[in-house]
């Protein structure tokens, strides 16, 4: 599963990423996460 997290707060992005990765591990889901700091980065 591919997921993009977009927010200008890096700390918030890191926290969200950690929660998603923990969920993926607990449910045996392979994840690919991209973190973007603005909508134009992607």
DOPA-846754 format. One record per residue: x, y, z of N, C-alpha, C in turn; residue number from 1; residue in one letter. Coordinates in nm, 4 decimals. Layout:
<pts>
+----------+----------+----------+----------+----------+----------+----------+----------+----------+-----+------+
:       nX :       nY :       nZ :      caX :      caY :      caZ :       cX :       cY :       cZ : pos : code :
+----------+----------+----------+----------+----------+----------+----------+----------+----------+-----+------+
:        X :        Y :        Z :        X :        Y :        Z :        X :        Y :        Z : NUM :    A :
...
+----------+----------+----------+----------+----------+----------+----------+----------+----------+-----+------+
</pts>
This chain:
<pts>
+----------+----------+----------+----------+----------+----------+----------+----------+----------+-----+------+
:       nX :       nY :       nZ :      caX :      caY :      caZ :       cX :       cY :       cZ : pos : code :
+----------+----------+----------+----------+----------+----------+----------+----------+----------+-----+------+
:   0.0843 :  -0.1150 :   0.0000 :   0.0000 :   0.0000 :   0.0000 :   0.0903 :   0.1231 :   0.0000 :   1 :    X :
:   0.0559 :   0.2201 :  -0.0820 :   0.1311 :   0.3451 :  -0.0881 :   0.0522 :   0.4545 :  -0.0176 :   2 :    X :
:   0.1219 :   0.5317 :   0.0646 :   0.0587 :   0.6385 :   0.1409 :   0.1443 :   0.7639 :   0.1306 :   3 :    X :
:   0.0799 :   0.8787 :   0.1116 :   0.1489 :   1.0072 :   0.1128 :   0.0969 :   1.0880 :   0.2308 :   4 :    X :
:   0.1901 :   1.1438 :   0.3071 :   0.1566 :   1.2311 :   0.4185 :   0.2057 :   1.3696 :   0.3795 :   5 :    X :
:   0.1155 :   1.4669 :   0.3795 :   0.1522 :   1.6017 :   0.3374 :   0.1137 :   1.7023 :   0.4448 :   6 :    X :
:   0.2152 :   1.7675 :   0.5022 :   0.1931 :   1.8732 :   0.6005 :   0.3231 :   1.9511 :   0.6136 :   7 :    X :
:   0.3130 :   2.0778 :   0.6495 :   0.4340 :   2.1574 :   0.6626 :   0.5011 :   2.1405 :   0.7992 :   8 :    X :
:   0.4372 :   2.0694 :   0.8913 :   0.4952 :   2.0414 :   1.0223 :   0.5652 :   1.9055 :   1.0184 :   9 :    X :
:   0.6977 :   1.9068 :   1.0174 :   0.7741 :   1.7818 :   1.0068 :   0.7499 :   1.6889 :   1.1250 :  10 :    X :
:   0.7368 :   1.7445 :   1.2443 :   0.7137 :   1.6621 :   1.3623 :   0.5804 :   1.5878 :   1.3525 :  11 :    X :
:   0.4783 :   1.6567 :   1.3060 :   0.3474 :   1.5938 :   1.2879 :   0.3553 :   1.4813 :   1.1848 :  12 :    X :
:   0.4242 :   1.5055 :   1.0749 :   0.4402 :   1.4021 :   0.9717 :   0.5091 :   1.2785 :   1.0286 :  13 :    X :
:   0.6115 :   1.2999 :   1.1091 :   0.6839 :   1.1872 :   1.1693 :   0.5948 :   1.1064 :   1.2632 :  14 :    X :
:   0.5135 :   1.1752 :   1.3411 :   0.4229 :   1.1054 :   1.4329 :   0.3193 :   1.0233 :   1.3559 :  15 :    X :
:   0.2625 :   1.0830 :   1.2513 :   0.1644 :   1.0115 :   1.1697 :   0.2289 :   0.8908 :   1.1030 :  16 :    X :
:   0.3487 :   0.9092 :   1.0504 :   0.4203 :   0.7988 :   0.9860 :   0.4428 :   0.6850 :   1.0848 :  17 :    X :
:   0.4837 :   0.7171 :   1.2066 :   0.5092 :   0.6146 :   1.3076 :   0.3818 :   0.5352 :   1.3385 :  18 :    X :
:   0.2701 :   0.6047 :   1.3530 :   0.1421 :   0.5381 :   1.3816 :   0.1035 :   0.4444 :   1.2674 :  19 :    X :
:   0.1186 :   0.4918 :   1.1446 :   0.0826 :   0.4105 :   1.0282 :   0.1739 :   0.2886 :   1.0178 :  20 :    X :
:   0.3041 :   0.3071 :   1.0395 :   0.3974 :   0.1944 :   1.0319 :   0.3681 :   0.0900 :   1.1399 :  21 :    X :
:   0.3363 :   0.1349 :   1.2597 :   0.3011 :   0.0416 :   1.3670 :   0.1748 :  -0.0372 :   1.3309 :  22 :    X :
:   0.0770 :   0.0300 :   1.2727 :  -0.0448 :  -0.0371 :   1.2290 :  -0.0131 :  -0.1410 :   1.1211 :  23 :    X :
:   0.0707 :  -0.1038 :   1.0258 :   0.1085 :  -0.1953 :   0.9187 :   0.1784 :  -0.3196 :   0.9720 :  24 :    X :
:   0.2696 :  -0.3006 :   1.0672 :   0.3394 :  -0.4150 :   1.1268 :   0.2434 :  -0.5058 :   1.2019 :  25 :    X :
:   0.1531 :  -0.4458 :   1.2783 :   0.0586 :  -0.5244 :   1.3586 :  -0.0388 :  -0.6032 :   1.2720 :  26 :    X :
:  -0.0651 :  -0.5544 :   1.1512 :  -0.1623 :  -0.6187 :   1.0636 :  -0.0990 :  -0.6824 :   0.9400 :  27 :    X :
:   0.0338 :  -0.6953 :   0.9418 :   0.1083 :  -0.7594 :   0.8334 :   0.0767 :  -0.6963 :   0.6971 :  28 :    X :
:   0.0824 :  -0.5622 :   0.6930 :   0.0560 :  -0.4875 :   0.5705 :   0.1864 :  -0.4212 :   0.5256 :  29 :    X :
:   0.2236 :  -0.4447 :   0.4020 :   0.3429 :  -0.3816 :   0.3454 :   0.3088 :  -0.2377 :   0.3064 :  30 :    X :
:   0.3878 :  -0.1427 :   0.3560 :   0.3581 :  -0.0013 :   0.3335 :   0.4763 :   0.0706 :   0.2701 :  31 :    X :
:   0.4445 :   0.1652 :   0.1855 :   0.5428 :   0.2570 :   0.1292 :   0.4897 :   0.3972 :   0.1568 :  32 :    X :
:   0.5626 :   0.4734 :   0.2397 :   0.5143 :   0.6039 :   0.2832 :   0.6063 :   0.7134 :   0.2305 :  33 :    X :
:   0.5459 :   0.8136 :   0.1675 :   0.6167 :   0.9340 :   0.1234 :   0.5718 :   1.0491 :   0.2117 :  34 :    X :
:   0.6674 :   1.1314 :   0.2554 :   0.6354 :   1.2493 :   0.3347 :   0.6659 :   1.3721 :   0.2499 :  35 :    X :
:   0.5658 :   1.4582 :   0.2376 :   0.5774 :   1.5799 :   0.1581 :   0.5504 :   1.6992 :   0.2489 :  36 :    X :
:   0.6336 :   1.8023 :   0.2346 :   0.6172 :   1.9200 :   0.3196 :   0.5356 :   2.0303 :   0.2536 :  37 :    X :
:   0.4974 :   2.0118 :   0.1279 :   0.4037 :   2.1012 :   0.0619 :   0.3415 :   2.0281 :  -0.0557 :  38 :    X :
:   0.2281 :   2.0748 :  -0.1020 :   0.1544 :   2.0074 :  -0.2099 :   0.2266 :   2.0063 :  -0.3433 :  39 :    X :
:   0.3227 :   2.0941 :  -0.3619 :   0.3940 :   2.1009 :  -0.4891 :   0.5120 :   2.0034 :  -0.4972 :  40 :    X :
:   0.5497 :   1.9423 :  -0.3853 :   0.6650 :   1.8518 :  -0.3840 :   0.6417 :   1.7256 :  -0.4626 :  41 :    X :
:   0.5188 :   1.6832 :  -0.4712 :   0.4855 :   1.5554 :  -0.5308 :   0.4693 :   1.5734 :  -0.6770 :  42 :    X :
+----------+----------+----------+----------+----------+----------+----------+----------+----------+-----+------+
</pts>
